[in-house]
Amino acid sequence: MQLTANDFYRLAADLTDEHGADAMEYARRAVAAFEAEGAKDRARFWFTMCVFLDDLAEHRNDPDRPVTIH
């Protein structure tokens, strides 16, 4: 099963709702930990999550609307 951009965005919004500003730090730590382990796919997942978390933190997107990736 592949996640869509909207799936990622909904997960990021849920993480933000649950953990607030700490969500970004958790995601960054996950990227570093998985890169150190050589788990490239997992690191890439969390890096993508960081991008969406940053968009939410900067209010660039509305979590209740579908996201469009260009």
N, CA, C and O atoms as a Tripos MOL2 file, in Angstrom:
@<TRIPOS>MOLECULE
protein
  280   279    70     0     0
PROTEIN
NO_CHARGES

@<TRIPOS>ATOM
      1 N           0.8380   -1.1750    0.0000 N.3       1 MET1
      2 CA          0.0000    0.0000    0.0000 C.3       1 MET1
      3 C           0.8850    1.2410    0.0000 C.2       1 MET1
      4 O           1.8120    1.3480    0.8030 O.2       1 MET1
      5 N           0.6050    2.1540   -0.8810 N.am      2 GLN2
      6 CA          1.3510    3.4040   -0.9650 C.3       2 GLN2
      7 C           0.5450    4.5280   -0.3360 C.2       2 GLN2
      8 O          -0.6750    4.5990   -0.4830 O.2       2 GLN2
      9 N           1.2500    5.4040    0.3670 N.am      3 LEU3
     10 CA          0.6030    6.5700    0.9520 C.3       3 LEU3
     11 C           0.5410    7.6960   -0.0740 C.2       3 LEU3
     12 O           1.4930    7.9240   -0.8200 O.2       3 LEU3
     13 N          -0.5750    8.3840   -0.1000 N.am      4 THR4
     14 CA         -0.7030    9.5450   -0.9710 C.3       4 THR4
     15 C          -0.2130   10.7820   -0.2220 C.2       4 THR4
     16 O           0.0530   10.7320    0.9790 O.2       4 THR4
     17 N          -0.0970   11.8870   -0.9490 N.am      5 ALA5
     18 CA          0.2900   13.1490   -0.3090 C.3       5 ALA5
     19 C          -0.7330   13.5320    0.7590 C.2       5 ALA5
     20 O          -0.3690   14.0520    1.8140 O.2       5 ALA5
     21 N          -1.9940   13.2780    0.4860 N.am      6 ASN6
     22 CA         -3.0280   13.5900    1.4730 C.3       6 ASN6
     23 C          -2.9230   12.6980    2.7060 C.2       6 ASN6
     24 O          -3.2170   13.1440    3.8150 O.2       6 ASN6
     25 N          -2.5040   11.4360    2.5270 N.am      7 ASP7
     26 CA         -2.2790   10.5530    3.6770 C.3       7 ASP7
     27 C          -1.1580   11.1100    4.5570 C.2       7 ASP7
     28 O          -1.2880   11.1770    5.7790 O.2       7 ASP7
     29 N          -0.0580   11.5080    3.9170 N.am      8 PHE8
     30 CA          1.0570   12.0940    4.6630 C.3       8 PHE8
     31 C           0.6000   13.3430    5.4150 C.2       8 PHE8
     32 O           0.9360   13.5490    6.5820 O.2       8 PHE8
     33 N          -0.1690   14.1620    4.7200 N.am      9 TYR9
     34 CA         -0.5950   15.4210    5.3110 C.3       9 TYR9
     35 C          -1.5180   15.1900    6.5030 C.2       9 TYR9
     36 O          -1.4160   15.8830    7.5150 O.2       9 TYR9
     37 N          -2.4110   14.2240    6.3820 N.am     10 ARG10
     38 CA         -3.3150   13.9000    7.4950 C.3      10 ARG10
     39 C          -2.5150   13.3650    8.6830 C.2      10 ARG10
     40 O          -2.7910   13.7270    9.8270 O.2      10 ARG10
     41 N          -1.5300   12.5110    8.4230 N.am     11 LEU11
     42 CA         -0.6690   12.0120    9.4960 C.3      11 LEU11
     43 C           0.0990   13.1490   10.1700 C.2      11 LEU11
     44 O           0.2140   13.1940   11.3940 O.2      11 LEU11
     45 N           0.6170   14.0580    9.3600 N.am     12 ALA12
     46 CA          1.3420   15.2020    9.9190 C.3      12 ALA12
     47 C           0.4180   16.0550   10.7780 C.2      12 ALA12
     48 O           0.8110   16.5130   11.8500 O.2      12 ALA12
     49 N          -0.8050   16.2690   10.3130 N.am     13 ALA13
     50 CA         -1.7660   17.0550   11.0870 C.3      13 ALA13
     51 C          -2.1070   16.3510   12.3960 C.2      13 ALA13
     52 O          -2.2220   16.9980   13.4370 O.2      13 ALA13
     53 N          -2.2690   15.0360   12.3480 N.am     14 ASP14
     54 CA         -2.5530   14.2770   13.5640 C.3      14 ASP14
     55 C          -1.3850   14.3450   14.5480 C.2      14 ASP14
     56 O          -1.5890   14.5130   15.7500 O.2      14 ASP14
     57 N          -0.1640   14.2140   14.0350 N.am     15 LEU15
     58 CA          1.0220   14.3300   14.9000 C.3      15 LEU15
     59 C           1.1000   15.7080   15.5420 C.2      15 LEU15
     60 O           1.4240   15.8300   16.7230 O.2      15 LEU15
     61 N           0.8030   16.7400   14.7660 N.am     16 THR16
     62 CA          0.8320   18.1030   15.2850 C.3      16 THR16
     63 C          -0.2480   18.2970   16.3460 C.2      16 THR16
     64 O          -0.0040   18.9110   17.3850 O.2      16 THR16
     65 N          -1.4300   17.7750   16.0810 N.am     17 ASP17
     66 CA         -2.5110   17.8770   17.0710 C.3      17 ASP17
     67 C          -2.1230   17.1800   18.3700 C.2      17 ASP17
     68 O          -2.4110   17.6800   19.4570 O.2      17 ASP17
     69 N          -1.4780   16.0400   18.2570 N.am     18 GLU18
     70 CA         -1.1250   15.2410   19.4290 C.3      18 GLU18
     71 C           0.0930   15.7690   20.1760 C.2      18 GLU18
     72 O           0.1200   15.7600   21.4070 O.2      18 GLU18
     73 N           1.1120   16.2330   19.4300 N.am     19 HIS19
     74 CA          2.3980   16.5640   20.0540 C.3      19 HIS19
     75 C           2.8190   18.0210   19.9100 C.2      19 HIS19
     76 O           3.8370   18.4250   20.4700 O.2      19 HIS19
     77 N           2.0580   18.8100   19.1740 N.am     20 GLY20
     78 CA          2.3940   20.2150   19.0090 C.3      20 GLY20
     79 C           3.7430   20.4030   18.3250 C.2      20 GLY20
     80 O           4.0940   19.6680   17.4020 O.2      20 GLY20
     81 N           4.4860   21.3910   18.7890 N.am     21 ALA21
     82 CA          5.7910   21.7130   18.1920 C.3      21 ALA21
     83 C           6.7940   20.5750   18.3410 C.2      21 ALA21
     84 O           7.7490   20.4950   17.5680 O.2      21 ALA21
     85 N           6.5980   19.7030   19.3100 N.am     22 ASP22
     86 CA          7.5180   18.5750   19.4980 C.3      22 ASP22
     87 C           7.4650   17.5800   18.3470 C.2      22 ASP22
     88 O           8.4140   16.8200   18.1530 O.2      22 ASP22
     89 N           6.3840   17.5670   17.5840 N.am     23 ALA23
     90 CA          6.2490   16.6200   16.4800 C.3      23 ALA23
     91 C           7.4110   16.7540   15.4960 C.2      23 ALA23
     92 O           7.9340   15.7490   15.0120 O.2      23 ALA23
     93 N           7.8130   17.9790   15.2010 N.am     24 MET24
     94 CA          8.9310   18.1820   14.2700 C.3      24 MET24
     95 C          10.2240   17.6060   14.8300 C.2      24 MET24
     96 O          10.9930   16.9800   14.1000 O.2      24 MET24
     97 N          10.4650   17.8080   16.1030 N.am     25 GLU25
     98 CA         11.6830   17.2660   16.7160 C.3      25 GLU25
     99 C          11.6750   15.7460   16.6860 C.2      25 GLU25
    100 O          12.7060   15.1300   16.4170 O.2      25 GLU25
    101 N          10.5310   15.1320   16.9580 N.am     26 TYR26
    102 CA         10.4310   13.6710   16.8820 C.3      26 TYR26
    103 C          10.7450   13.1800   15.4710 C.2      26 TYR26
    104 O          11.4670   12.2000   15.2870 O.2      26 TYR26
    105 N          10.1920   13.8740   14.4830 N.am     27 ALA27
    106 CA         10.4200   13.4730   13.0970 C.3      27 ALA27
    107 C          11.8870   13.6320   12.7060 C.2      27 ALA27
    108 O          12.4510   12.7640   12.0400 O.2      27 ALA27
    109 N          12.4990   14.7280   13.1140 N.am     28 ARG28
    110 CA         13.9330   14.9410   12.7980 C.3      28 ARG28
    111 C          14.8050   13.8740   13.4490 C.2      28 ARG28
    112 O          15.7510   13.3770   12.8380 O.2      28 ARG28
    113 N          14.4810   13.5260   14.6900 N.am     29 ARG29
    114 CA         15.2510   12.4720   15.3620 C.3      29 ARG29
    115 C          15.0690   11.1290   14.6670 C.2      29 ARG29
    116 O          16.0100   10.3410   14.5700 O.2      29 ARG29
    117 N          13.8630   10.8730   14.1860 N.am     30 ALA30
    118 CA         13.6150    9.6290   13.4640 C.3      30 ALA30
    119 C          14.4380    9.5780   12.1800 C.2      30 ALA30
    120 O          15.0020    8.5350   11.8500 O.2      30 ALA30
    121 N          14.5130   10.6890   11.4560 N.am     31 VAL31
    122 CA         15.3370   10.7360   10.2330 C.3      31 VAL31
    123 C          16.7800   10.3830   10.5740 C.2      31 VAL31
    124 O          17.3800    9.5210    9.9320 O.2      31 VAL31
    125 N          17.3320   11.0410   11.5730 N.am     32 ALA32
    126 CA         18.7340   10.8030   11.9480 C.3      32 ALA32
    127 C          18.9600    9.3600   12.3910 C.2      32 ALA32
    128 O          19.9470    8.7330   12.0070 O.2      32 ALA32
    129 N          18.0490    8.8440   13.1950 N.am     33 ALA33
    130 CA         18.2090    7.4720   13.7040 C.3      33 ALA33
    131 C          18.1410    6.4540   12.5710 C.2      33 ALA33
    132 O          18.9600    5.5360   12.5150 O.2      33 ALA33
    133 N          17.1770    6.6060   11.6710 N.am     34 PHE34
    134 CA         17.0410    5.6450   10.5760 C.3      34 PHE34
    135 C          18.1680    5.7670    9.5630 C.2      34 PHE34
    136 O          18.5890    4.7630    8.9890 O.2      34 PHE34
    137 N          18.6660    6.9840    9.3300 N.am     35 GLU35
    138 CA         19.8230    7.1330    8.4470 C.3      35 GLU35
    139 C          21.0340    6.4490    9.0510 C.2      35 GLU35
    140 O          21.7880    5.7820    8.3420 O.2      35 GLU35
    141 N          21.2260    6.6060   10.3460 N.am     36 ALA36
    142 CA         22.3620    5.9760   11.0270 C.3      36 ALA36
    143 C          22.2760    4.4540   10.9510 C.2      36 ALA36
    144 O          23.3030    3.7790   10.8820 O.2      36 ALA36
    145 N          21.0740    3.9170   10.9640 N.am     37 GLU37
    146 CA         20.8710    2.4670   10.8660 C.3      37 GLU37
    147 C          20.9490    1.9660    9.4290 C.2      37 GLU37
    148 O          20.9930    0.7590    9.1910 O.2      37 GLU37
    149 N          20.9660    2.8870    8.4760 N.am     38 GLY38
    150 CA         20.9680    2.4950    7.0730 C.3      38 GLY38
    151 C          19.5850    2.1620    6.5330 C.2      38 GLY38
    152 O          19.4620    1.5910    5.4500 O.2      38 GLY38
    153 N          18.5400    2.5170    7.2830 N.am     39 ALA39
    154 CA         17.1590    2.2630    6.8650 C.3      39 ALA39
    155 C          16.6790    3.4470    6.0210 C.2      39 ALA39
    156 O          15.9510    4.3180    6.4980 O.2      39 ALA39
    157 N          17.1030    3.4550    4.7630 N.am     40 LYS40
    158 CA         16.8630    4.5980    3.8900 C.3      40 LYS40
    159 C          15.3800    4.8780    3.6500 C.2      40 LYS40
    160 O          14.9670    6.0380    3.6500 O.2      40 LYS40
    161 N          14.5750    3.8330    3.4450 N.am     41 ASP41
    162 CA         13.1460    4.0550    3.1960 C.3      41 ASP41
    163 C          12.4620    4.6680    4.4100 C.2      41 ASP41
    164 O          11.6320    5.5660    4.2680 O.2      41 ASP41
    165 N          12.8010    4.1960    5.5850 N.am     42 ARG42
    166 CA         12.2190    4.7570    6.8020 C.3      42 ARG42
    167 C          12.6810    6.1950    7.0140 C.2      42 ARG42
    168 O          11.8890    7.0490    7.4130 O.2      42 ARG42
    169 N          13.9480    6.4660    6.7530 N.am     43 ALA43
    170 CA         14.4590    7.8350    6.8840 C.3      43 ALA43
    171 C          13.7520    8.7530    5.8950 C.2      43 ALA43
    172 O          13.3980    9.8820    6.2360 O.2      43 ALA43
    173 N          13.5490    8.2760    4.6810 N.am     44 ARG44
    174 CA         12.8680    9.0690    3.6550 C.3      44 ARG44
    175 C          11.4200    9.3630    4.0730 C.2      44 ARG44
    176 O          10.9310   10.4750    3.8770 O.2      44 ARG44
    177 N          10.7410    8.3670    4.6460 N.am     45 PHE45
    178 CA          9.3820    8.5810    5.1360 C.3      45 PHE45
    179 C           9.3500    9.7250    6.1400 C.2      45 PHE45
    180 O           8.5240   10.6310    6.0240 O.2      45 PHE45
    181 N          10.2430    9.6900    7.1220 N.am     46 TRP46
    182 CA         10.2440   10.7130    8.1700 C.3      46 TRP46
    183 C          10.7240   12.0620    7.6520 C.2      46 TRP46
    184 O          10.2930   13.0990    8.1550 O.2      46 TRP46
    185 N          11.6090   12.0700    6.6550 N.am     47 PHE47
    186 CA         12.0100   13.3370    6.0440 C.3      47 PHE47
    187 C          10.8080   13.9780    5.3470 C.2      47 PHE47
    188 O          10.5800   15.1820    5.4650 O.2      47 PHE47
    189 N          10.0450   13.1610    4.6210 N.am     48 THR48
    190 CA          8.8310   13.6730    3.9770 C.3      48 THR48
    191 C           7.8640   14.2040    5.0220 C.2      48 THR48
    192 O           7.2400   15.2460    4.8230 O.2      48 THR48
    193 N           7.7370   13.4870    6.1390 N.am     49 MET49
    194 CA          6.8670   13.9440    7.2180 C.3      49 MET49
    195 C           7.3390   15.3010    7.7410 C.2      49 MET49
    196 O           6.5160   16.1520    8.0780 O.2      49 MET49
    197 N           8.6570   15.5110    7.8130 N.am     50 CYS50
    198 CA          9.2020   16.8040    8.2480 C.3      50 CYS50
    199 C           8.7430   17.9360    7.3300 C.2      50 CYS50
    200 O           8.4240   19.0290    7.7970 O.2      50 CYS50
    201 N           8.7130   17.6720    6.0380 N.am     51 VAL51
    202 CA          8.2790   18.6870    5.0730 C.3      51 VAL51
    203 C           6.8310   19.0840    5.3520 C.2      51 VAL51
    204 O           6.5020   20.2700    5.3870 O.2      51 VAL51
    205 N           5.9760   18.0950    5.5470 N.am     52 PHE52
    206 CA          4.5700   18.3770    5.8200 C.3      52 PHE52
    207 C           4.3870   19.0460    7.1840 C.2      52 PHE52
    208 O           3.5650   19.9510    7.3250 O.2      52 PHE52
    209 N           5.1390   18.6110    8.1740 N.am     53 LEU53
    210 CA          5.0590   19.2420    9.4970 C.3      53 LEU53
    211 C           5.4810   20.7020    9.4270 C.2      53 LEU53
    212 O           4.8830   21.5600   10.0760 O.2      53 LEU53
    213 N           6.5090   20.9800    8.6380 N.am     54 ASP54
    214 CA          6.9660   22.3580    8.4820 C.3      54 ASP54
    215 C           5.8880   23.2140    7.8100 C.2      54 ASP54
    216 O           5.6570   24.3540    8.2130 O.2      54 ASP54
    217 N           5.2340   22.6650    6.7900 N.am     55 ASP55
    218 CA          4.1390   23.3980    6.1380 C.3      55 ASP55
    219 C           3.0310   23.7300    7.1360 C.2      55 ASP55
    220 O           2.4800   24.8300    7.1170 O.2      55 ASP55
    221 N           2.7150   22.7880    7.9930 N.am     56 LEU56
    222 CA          1.6820   23.0400    9.0030 C.3      56 LEU56
    223 C           2.1350   24.1060   10.0040 C.2      56 LEU56
    224 O           1.3700   25.0050   10.3520 O.2      56 LEU56
    225 N           3.3700   23.9980   10.4580 N.am     57 ALA57
    226 CA          3.8970   24.9470   11.4490 C.3      57 ALA57
    227 C           3.9170   26.3670   10.8990 C.2      57 ALA57
    228 O           3.6920   27.3260   11.6360 O.2      57 ALA57
    229 N           4.1870   26.5000    9.6040 N.am     58 GLU58
    230 CA          4.2660   27.8150    8.9680 C.3      58 GLU58
    231 C           2.9220   28.2680    8.3940 C.2      58 GLU58
    232 O           2.8360   29.3210    7.7630 O.2      58 GLU58
    233 N           1.8790   27.4750    8.6150 N.am     59 HIS59
    234 CA          0.5140   27.7910    8.1550 C.3      59 HIS59
    235 C           0.4410   27.9820    6.6440 C.2      59 HIS59
    236 O          -0.3010   28.8300    6.1500 O.2      59 HIS59
    237 N           1.2280   27.1740    5.9110 N.am     60 ARG60
    238 CA          1.1900   27.2410    4.4520 C.3      60 ARG60
    239 C           0.0460   26.4340    3.8600 C.2      60 ARG60
    240 O          -0.3620   26.6650    2.7220 O.2      60 ARG60
    241 N          -0.4700   25.4850    4.6340 N.am     61 ASN61
    242 CA         -1.5700   24.6450    4.1660 C.3      61 ASN61
    243 C          -2.6020   24.4750    5.2730 C.2      61 ASN61
    244 O          -2.2900   24.5760    6.4590 O.2      61 ASN61
    245 N          -3.8240   24.2160    4.8600 N.am     62 ASP62
    246 CA         -4.9150   23.9420    5.7870 C.3      62 ASP62
    247 C          -5.0520   22.4280    5.9210 C.2      62 ASP62
    248 O          -5.2920   21.7490    4.9220 O.2      62 ASP62
    249 N          -4.9060   21.8790    7.1300 N.am     63 PRO63
    250 CA         -4.9660   20.4180    7.2830 C.3      63 PRO63
    251 C          -6.3180   19.8060    6.9450 C.2      63 PRO63
    252 O          -6.4160   18.5880    6.7890 O.2      63 PRO63
    253 N          -7.3480   20.6080    6.8320 N.am     64 ASP64
    254 CA         -8.6700   20.0870    6.5130 C.3      64 ASP64
    255 C          -8.9900   20.1150    5.0190 C.2      64 ASP64
    256 O         -10.0870   19.7380    4.6070 O.2      64 ASP64
    257 N          -8.0320   20.5630    4.2130 N.am     65 ARG65
    258 CA         -8.2350   20.6110    2.7670 C.3      65 ARG65
    259 C          -7.2300   19.6970    2.0790 C.2      65 ARG65
    260 O          -6.1250   19.5030    2.5850 O.2      65 ARG65
    261 N          -7.6000   19.1320    0.9290 N.am     66 PRO66
    262 CA         -6.6470   18.2860    0.1970 C.3      66 PRO66
    263 C          -5.4030   19.0840   -0.2160 C.2      66 PRO66
    264 O          -5.4750   20.2780   -0.5050 O.2      66 PRO66
    265 N          -4.2930   18.4060   -0.2330 N.am     67 VAL67
    266 CA         -3.0370   19.0480   -0.6000 C.3      67 VAL67
    267 C          -2.7240   18.7320   -2.0580 C.2      67 VAL67
    268 O          -3.0460   17.6520   -2.5520 O.2      67 VAL67
    269 N          -2.0980   19.6810   -2.7380 N.am     68 THR68
    270 CA         -1.6590   19.4860   -4.1170 C.3      68 THR68
    271 C          -0.1470   19.6330   -4.1520 C.2      68 THR68
    272 O           0.4060   20.6180   -3.6630 O.2      68 THR68
    273 N           0.5110   18.6470   -4.7340 N.am     69 ILE69
    274 CA          1.9690   18.6810   -4.8530 C.3      69 ILE69
    275 C           2.3070   18.9920   -6.3100 C.2      69 ILE69
    276 O           1.8000   18.3450   -7.2260 O.2      69 ILE69
    277 N           3.1620   19.9810   -6.5120 N.am     70 HIS70
    278 CA          3.5600   20.3680   -7.8810 C.3      70 HIS70
    279 C           4.9410   19.8680   -8.1630 C.2      70 HIS70
    280 O           5.4650   20.0840   -9.2560 O.2      70 HIS70
@<TRIPOS>BOND
     1     1     2 1
     2     2     3 1
     3     3     4 2
     4     3     5 am
     5     5     6 1
     6     6     7 1
     7     7     8 2
     8     7     9 am
     9     9    10 1
    10    10    11 1
    11    11    12 2
    12    11    13 am
    13    13    14 1
    14    14    15 1
    15    15    16 2
    16    15    17 am
    17    17    18 1
    18    18    19 1
    19    19    20 2
    20    19    21 am
    21    21    22 1
    22    22    23 1
    23    23    24 2
    24    23    25 am
    25    25    26 1
    26    26    27 1
    27    27    28 2
    28    27    29 am
    29    29    30 1
    30    30    31 1
    31    31    32 2
    32    31    33 am
    33    33    34 1
    34    34    35 1
    35    35    36 2
    36    35    37 am
    37    37    38 1
    38    38    39 1
    39    39    40 2
    40    39    41 am
    41    41    42 1
    42    42    43 1
    43    43    44 2
    44    43    45 am
    45    45    46 1
    46    46    47 1
    47    47    48 2
    48    47    49 am
    49    49    50 1
    50    50    51 1
    51    51    52 2
    52    51    53 am
    53    53    54 1
    54    54    55 1
    55    55    56 2
    56    55    57 am
    57    57    58 1
    58    58    59 1
    59    59    60 2
    60    59    61 am
    61    61    62 1
    62    62    63 1
    63    63    64 2
    64    63    65 am
    65    65    66 1
    66    66    67 1
    67    67    68 2
    68    67    69 am
    69    69    70 1
    70    70    71 1
    71    71    72 2
    72    71    73 am
    73    73    74 1
    74    74    75 1
    75    75    76 2
    76    75    77 am
    77    77    78 1
    78    78    79 1
    79    79    80 2
    80    79    81 am
    81    81    82 1
    82    82    83 1
    83    83    84 2
    84    83    85 am
    85    85    86 1
    86    86    87 1
    87    87    88 2
    88    87    89 am
    89    89    90 1
    90    90    91 1
    91    91    92 2
    92    91    93 am
    93    93    94 1
    94    94    95 1
    95    95    96 2
    96    95    97 am
    97    97    98 1
    98    98    99 1
    99    99   100 2
   100    99   101 am
   101   101   102 1
   102   102   103 1
   103   103   104 2
   104   103   105 am
   105   105   106 1
   106   106   107 1
   107   107   108 2
   108   107   109 am
   109   109   110 1
   110   110   111 1
   111   111   112 2
   112   111   113 am
   113   113   114 1
   114   114   115 1
   115   115   116 2
   116   115   117 am
   117   117   118 1
   118   118   119 1
   119   119   120 2
   120   119   121 am
   121   121   122 1
   122   122   123 1
   123   123   124 2
   124   123   125 am
   125   125   126 1
   126   126   127 1
   127   127   128 2
   128   127   129 am
   129   129   130 1
   130   130   131 1
   131   131   132 2
   132   131   133 am
   133   133   134 1
   134   134   135 1
   135   135   136 2
   136   135   137 am
   137   137   138 1
   138   138   139 1
   139   139   140 2
   140   139   141 am
   141   141   142 1
   142   142   143 1
   143   143   144 2
   144   143   145 am
   145   145   146 1
   146   146   147 1
   147   147   148 2
   148   147   149 am
   149   149   150 1
   150   150   151 1
   151   151   152 2
   152   151   153 am
   153   153   154 1
   154   154   155 1
   155   155   156 2
   156   155   157 am
   157   157   158 1
   158   158   159 1
   159   159   160 2
   160   159   161 am
   161   161   162 1
   162   162   163 1
   163   163   164 2
   164   163   165 am
   165   165   166 1
   166   166   167 1
   167   167   168 2
   168   167   169 am
   169   169   170 1
   170   170   171 1
   171   171   172 2
   172   171   173 am
   173   173   174 1
   174   174   175 1
   175   175   176 2
   176   175   177 am
   177   177   178 1
   178   178   179 1
   179   179   180 2
   180   179   181 am
   181   181   182 1
   182   182   183 1
   183   183   184 2
   184   183   185 am
   185   185   186 1
   186   186   187 1
   187   187   188 2
   188   187   189 am
   189   189   190 1
   190   190   191 1
   191   191   192 2
   192   191   193 am
   193   193   194 1
   194   194   195 1
   195   195   196 2
   196   195   197 am
   197   197   198 1
   198   198   199 1
   199   199   200 2
   200   199   201 am
   201   201   202 1
   202   202   203 1
   203   203   204 2
   204   203   205 am
   205   205   206 1
   206   206   207 1
   207   207   208 2
   208   207   209 am
   209   209   210 1
   210   210   211 1
   211   211   212 2
   212   211   213 am
   213   213   214 1
   214   214   215 1
   215   215   216 2
   216   215   217 am
   217   217   218 1
   218   218   219 1
   219   219   220 2
   220   219   221 am
   221   221   222 1
   222   222   223 1
   223   223   224 2
   224   223   225 am
   225   225   226 1
   226   226   227 1
   227   227   228 2
   228   227   229 am
   229   229   230 1
   230   230   231 1
   231   231   232 2
   232   231   233 am
   233   233   234 1
   234   234   235 1
   235   235   236 2
   236   235   237 am
   237   237   238 1
   238   238   239 1
   239   239   240 2
   240   239   241 am
   241   241   242 1
   242   242   243 1
   243   243   244 2
   244   243   245 am
   245   245   246 1
   246   246   247 1
   247   247   248 2
   248   247   249 am
   249   249   250 1
   250   250   251 1
   251   251   252 2
   252   251   253 am
   253   253   254 1
   254   254   255 1
   255   255   256 2
   256   255   257 am
   257   257   258 1
   258   258   259 1
   259   259   260 2
   260   259   261 am
   261   261   262 1
   262   262   263 1
   263   263   264 2
   264   263   265 am
   265   265   266 1
   266   266   267 1
   267   267   268 2
   268   267   269 am
   269   269   270 1
   270   270   271 1
   271   271   272 2
   272   271   273 am
   273   273   274 1
   274   274   275 1
   275   275   276 2
   276   275   277 am
   277   277   278 1
   278   278   279 1
   279   279   280 2
@<TRIPOS>SUBSTRUCTURE
     1 MET1         2 RESIDUE 1 A MET
     2 GLN2         6 RESIDUE 1 A GLN
     3 LEU3        10 RESIDUE 1 A LEU
     4 THR4        14 RESIDUE 1 A THR
     5 ALA5        18 RESIDUE 1 A ALA
     6 ASN6        22 RESIDUE 1 A ASN
     7 ASP7        26 RESIDUE 1 A ASP
     8 PHE8        30 RESIDUE 1 A PHE
     9 TYR9        34 RESIDUE 1 A TYR
    10 ARG10       38 RESIDUE 1 A ARG
    11 LEU11       42 RESIDUE 1 A LEU
    12 ALA12       46 RESIDUE 1 A ALA
    13 ALA13       50 RESIDUE 1 A ALA
    14 ASP14       54 RESIDUE 1 A ASP
    15 LEU15       58 RESIDUE 1 A LEU
    16 THR16       62 RESIDUE 1 A THR
    17 ASP17       66 RESIDUE 1 A ASP
    18 GLU18       70 RESIDUE 1 A GLU
    19 HIS19       74 RESIDUE 1 A HIS
    20 GLY20       78 RESIDUE 1 A GLY
    21 ALA21       82 RESIDUE 1 A ALA
    22 ASP22       86 RESIDUE 1 A ASP
    23 ALA23       90 RESIDUE 1 A ALA
    24 MET24       94 RESIDUE 1 A MET
    25 GLU25       98 RESIDUE 1 A GLU
    26 TYR26      102 RESIDUE 1 A TYR
    27 ALA27      106 RESIDUE 1 A ALA
    28 ARG28      110 RESIDUE 1 A ARG
    29 ARG29      114 RESIDUE 1 A ARG
    30 ALA30      118 RESIDUE 1 A ALA
    31 VAL31      122 RESIDUE 1 A VAL
    32 ALA32      126 RESIDUE 1 A ALA
    33 ALA33      130 RESIDUE 1 A ALA
    34 PHE34      134 RESIDUE 1 A PHE
    35 GLU35      138 RESIDUE 1 A GLU
    36 ALA36      142 RESIDUE 1 A ALA
    37 GLU37      146 RESIDUE 1 A GLU
    38 GLY38      150 RESIDUE 1 A GLY
    39 ALA39      154 RESIDUE 1 A ALA
    40 LYS40      158 RESIDUE 1 A LYS
    41 ASP41      162 RESIDUE 1 A ASP
    42 ARG42      166 RESIDUE 1 A ARG
    43 ALA43      170 RESIDUE 1 A ALA
    44 ARG44      174 RESIDUE 1 A ARG
    45 PHE45      178 RESIDUE 1 A PHE
    46 TRP46      182 RESIDUE 1 A TRP
    47 PHE47      186 RESIDUE 1 A PHE
    48 THR48      190 RESIDUE 1 A THR
    49 MET49      194 RESIDUE 1 A MET
    50 CYS50      198 RESIDUE 1 A CYS
    51 VAL51      202 RESIDUE 1 A VAL
    52 PHE52      206 RESIDUE 1 A PHE
    53 LEU53      210 RESIDUE 1 A LEU
    54 ASP54      214 RESIDUE 1 A ASP
    55 ASP55      218 RESIDUE 1 A ASP
    56 LEU56      222 RESIDUE 1 A LEU
    57 ALA57      226 RESIDUE 1 A ALA
    58 GLU58      230 RESIDUE 1 A GLU
    59 HIS59      234 RESIDUE 1 A HIS
    60 ARG60      238 RESIDUE 1 A ARG
    61 ASN61      242 RESIDUE 1 A ASN
    62 ASP62      246 RESIDUE 1 A ASP
    63 PRO63      250 RESIDUE 1 A PRO
    64 ASP64      254 RESIDUE 1 A ASP
    65 ARG65      258 RESIDUE 1 A ARG
    66 PRO66      262 RESIDUE 1 A PRO
    67 VAL67      266 RESIDUE 1 A VAL
    68 THR68      270 RESIDUE 1 A THR
    69 ILE69      274 RESIDUE 1 A ILE
    70 HIS70      278 RESIDUE 1 A HIS
